[in-house]
Amino acid sequence: EVQLVESGGGLVQPGGSLRLSCVASGFDFSASVMNWVRQAPGEGLEWVSEVWSDGRTLYADSVRGRFTISRDNAKNMVYLQMNSLKPEDTAVYYCRLGRTRGQGTQVTVSS
């Protein structure tokens, strides 16, 4: 059974930073493309970033240059380092494999 568990969210001021983590189990993590997606209040899911098994990364225009995705295959972990956070980054952030997501972690950017 695929399991994804996110952590690291919280309340941060504009311009601040957070690092999200996701621990994965139940599948061949090292061979999988891992995604971060987010859902703002009243909005649909928005793709944020992905990291391929070979380390290649892709980012949404809205976060490119501010967010960095990475993975540790030895630990079955994927991370999202978020810098220069903006109020519009406020959302529940999910780690995703295919159509499977974790429970999410809330990120709130507010002064």
MOTA-V526544 format. One record per helix or strand of 2 or more residues. SS is the DSSP state (~ for helix, > for strand). FROM is the first residue (numbers start at 1). LEN is the number of residues. If there is no record, write none. Layout:
ss & from & len
SS & FROM & LEN
SS & FROM & LEN
This chain:
ss & from & len
> & 3 & 5
> & 10 & 3
> & 18 & 8
~ & 29 & 3
> & 34 & 6
> & 45 & 7
> & 57 & 3
> & 67 & 6
> & 77 & 6
~ & 87 & 3
> & 91 & 7
> & 100 & 2
> & 105 & 5
